[in-house]
Amino acid sequence: MKTKDLITEVIDLPIEERAMVVDSILKSLNPTQADIDKKWAAVARRHLKELRSGEVKGIPGDDVFQRTWEKFS
């Protein structure tokens, strides 16, 4: 099967099935690494705890993007 034919066939699938195909392809390009995923999950839990406790203050996303645009414009 040619790549173009495969793409056409996938595009004709229902959206849920297309999403599964995309997810599978992306996972094959960047396979998960359980040990690294666990470490990132621990960092995320710690950051969430810090935010919820008020130990650190979040910055609204719009402010972050604005500062970034100003810095790199």
C-alpha positions as CSV (number, residue, x, y, z in Angstrom):
1,M,0.0,0.0,0.0
2,K,1.3,3.4,-0.9
3,T,1.6,6.1,1.7
4,K,-0.9,8.3,-0.1
5,D,-3.4,5.5,-0.2
6,L,-3.0,4.9,3.5
7,I,-3.5,8.5,4.3
8,T,-6.6,8.6,2.2
9,E,-8.0,5.5,4.0
10,V,-7.2,6.9,7.4
11,I,-8.8,10.3,6.6
12,D,-12.0,8.4,5.8
13,L,-12.2,6.8,9.2
14,P,-14.5,8.2,11.9
15,I,-12.8,10.8,14.1
16,E,-12.4,8.6,17.1
17,E,-10.5,6.0,15.0
18,R,-8.4,8.7,13.4
19,A,-7.5,10.0,16.8
20,M,-6.4,6.4,17.8
21,V,-4.2,6.2,14.7
22,V,-2.6,9.5,15.4
23,D,-2.0,8.6,19.0
24,S,-0.4,5.3,18.0
25,I,1.9,6.9,15.5
26,L,3.0,9.6,17.9
27,K,3.7,7.0,20.6
28,S,5.8,5.1,18.1
29,L,7.8,8.3,17.5
30,N,8.3,9.1,21.1
31,P,7.8,5.9,23.3
32,T,7.0,6.4,26.9
33,Q,9.6,5.8,29.5
34,A,8.0,4.7,32.7
35,D,10.8,5.8,35.0
36,I,10.9,9.3,33.5
37,D,7.1,9.5,33.5
38,K,7.0,8.7,37.2
39,K,9.6,11.4,38.0
40,W,7.6,14.0,36.0
41,A,4.4,12.9,37.7
42,A,6.1,13.4,41.1
43,V,7.2,16.9,40.1
44,A,3.7,17.8,38.9
45,R,2.2,16.6,42.2
46,R,4.7,18.7,44.1
47,H,4.0,21.8,42.1
48,L,0.2,21.3,42.4
49,K,0.6,21.0,46.2
50,E,2.7,24.2,46.3
51,L,0.1,26.0,44.3
52,R,-2.8,24.8,46.4
53,S,-1.1,25.6,49.7
54,G,-0.2,29.1,48.5
55,E,3.5,28.4,48.9
56,V,3.9,29.6,45.3
57,K,1.7,31.9,43.3
58,G,0.7,31.0,39.8
59,I,1.1,33.4,36.9
60,P,-1.9,33.7,34.4
61,G,-1.0,32.1,31.1
62,D,-1.9,35.4,29.2
63,D,0.8,37.2,31.3
64,V,3.4,34.5,30.5
65,F,2.7,34.7,26.8
66,Q,2.7,38.6,26.9
67,R,6.1,38.6,28.7
68,T,7.5,36.1,26.2
69,W,6.3,38.1,23.2
70,E,7.8,41.3,24.7
71,K,11.1,39.5,25.4
72,F,11.5,38.0,22.0
73,S,9.9,40.6,19.8
